[in-house]
Amino acid sequence: MNQLYFMKGLTLIEEGYCNDALNLISTIDSDDVKFTYLKALSYVRASNKDLAFVEIENCLSKDPSNVEVLILKGKLLWSIDRVDEGNECFWGAHSIFPEHHEVVEFLSIQRPRAMEYYKKAVKFVF
């Protein structure tokens, strides 16, 4: 039954009904991290970043290896110009699940930048 609630909450968020999703999630009596993640995602979509960070930290305190939460935190940090911290979240997600499609996309962005710095360093040294 919880899986159905999770899917319904996710659908509501994706359709833009963040308040309805929050109402649904608040009726569920569960310590499952995925519902805390849904709360955080609802707050992100509703542009309430402070509450999103609170819920993200709640998730990570329960499950520090949750790749989806690390990625969400990374994106949220990027959105407030804390790029290095956001990158660290993605590197953390990479160390857990390097094949995750968003981690792969992150690496595809980072690889050319790393090569640019590498070439500059080599040119400087030699």
Contacts in CASP RR format, 6 or more apart in sequence:
PFRMAT RR
TARGET T0000
AUTHOR 0000-0000-0000
METHOD contacts of the structure
MODEL  1
MNQLYFMKGLTLIEEGYCNDALNLISTIDSDDVKFTYLKALSYVRASNKD
LAFVEIENCLSKDPSNVEVLILKGKLLWSIDRVDEGNECFWGAHSIFPEH
HEVVEFLSIQRPRAMEYYKKAVKFVF
2 28 0 8 1.000
2 30 0 8 1.000
2 32 0 8 1.000
2 35 0 8 1.000
5 24 0 8 1.000
5 25 0 8 1.000
5 28 0 8 1.000
5 35 0 8 1.000
6 34 0 8 1.000
6 35 0 8 1.000
6 38 0 8 1.000
8 24 0 8 1.000
9 21 0 8 1.000
9 24 0 8 1.000
9 25 0 8 1.000
9 38 0 8 1.000
10 21 0 8 1.000
10 38 0 8 1.000
10 41 0 8 1.000
12 18 0 8 1.000
12 20 0 8 1.000
12 21 0 8 1.000
12 24 0 8 1.000
13 21 0 8 1.000
13 38 0 8 1.000
13 41 0 8 1.000
13 42 0 8 1.000
13 45 0 8 1.000
16 45 0 8 1.000
18 42 0 8 1.000
18 43 0 8 1.000
18 45 0 8 1.000
18 46 0 8 1.000
19 42 0 8 1.000
19 46 0 8 1.000
21 38 0 8 1.000
21 42 0 8 1.000
22 39 0 8 1.000
22 42 0 8 1.000
25 35 0 8 1.000
25 38 0 8 1.000
25 39 0 8 1.000
25 42 0 8 1.000
28 35 0 8 1.000
31 62 0 8 1.000
33 59 0 8 1.000
33 62 0 8 1.000
33 63 0 8 1.000
33 66 0 8 1.000
33 69 0 8 1.000
36 55 0 8 1.000
36 58 0 8 1.000
36 59 0 8 1.000
36 62 0 8 1.000
37 55 0 8 1.000
37 59 0 8 1.000
37 66 0 8 1.000
37 68 0 8 1.000
37 69 0 8 1.000
37 72 0 8 1.000
39 55 0 8 1.000
40 52 0 8 1.000
40 55 0 8 1.000
40 56 0 8 1.000
40 58 0 8 1.000
40 59 0 8 1.000
40 69 0 8 1.000
40 72 0 8 1.000
41 52 0 8 1.000
41 72 0 8 1.000
43 49 0 8 1.000
43 51 0 8 1.000
43 52 0 8 1.000
43 55 0 8 1.000
44 52 0 8 1.000
44 72 0 8 1.000
44 76 0 8 1.000
49 76 0 8 1.000
49 79 0 8 1.000
49 80 0 8 1.000
52 72 0 8 1.000
52 76 0 8 1.000
53 73 0 8 1.000
53 76 0 8 1.000
56 69 0 8 1.000
56 72 0 8 1.000
56 73 0 8 1.000
56 76 0 8 1.000
59 66 0 8 1.000
59 69 0 8 1.000
60 66 0 8 1.000
60 69 0 8 1.000
60 70 0 8 1.000
60 73 0 8 1.000
63 69 0 8 1.000
65 96 0 8 1.000
67 93 0 8 1.000
67 96 0 8 1.000
67 97 0 8 1.000
67 100 0 8 1.000
67 103 0 8 1.000
70 89 0 8 1.000
70 90 0 8 1.000
70 92 0 8 1.000
70 93 0 8 1.000
70 96 0 8 1.000
71 89 0 8 1.000
71 90 0 8 1.000
71 93 0 8 1.000
71 100 0 8 1.000
71 102 0 8 1.000
71 103 0 8 1.000
73 86 0 8 1.000
73 89 0 8 1.000
74 85 0 8 1.000
74 86 0 8 1.000
74 87 0 8 1.000
74 89 0 8 1.000
74 90 0 8 1.000
75 86 0 8 1.000
77 83 0 8 1.000
77 85 0 8 1.000
77 86 0 8 1.000
77 89 0 8 1.000
78 86 0 8 1.000
87 106 0 8 1.000
87 110 0 8 1.000
90 102 0 8 1.000
90 103 0 8 1.000
90 106 0 8 1.000
93 100 0 8 1.000
93 102 0 8 1.000
93 103 0 8 1.000
94 103 0 8 1.000
94 106 0 8 1.000
94 107 0 8 1.000
97 103 0 8 1.000
98 104 0 8 1.000
END
